[in-house]
Amino acid sequence: MKRSGGMNLKRFAAGVAAVLAARPVALHACSVCYGDPDSGMSKGLGWGIVVLLGVVVMVLGGITTFFVYIAKKSPADKV
């Protein structure tokens, strides 16, 4: 019986997790969780989150505006 490709991927992911668990030094938290909250990296991370949220809001607002425009342009009594 053939094994599926998904099984190989699961084994690979389990292997990677085991290697990372064996080396906990590689799993340090970022400066927000582990370190000085007033460091430049923490402030940069905060601004990065704000910018990414702004981009998402602008894209979703543009999509909403487009569909509202299309709804207003369509004939109202179309049956």
Secondary structure, DSSP 8 states (H G I E B T S, - for coil): ----HHHHHHHHHHHHHHHHHH-GGGG---TTTSS-TTSHHHHHHHHHHHHHHHHHHHHHHHHHHHHHHHHHHS-TT--
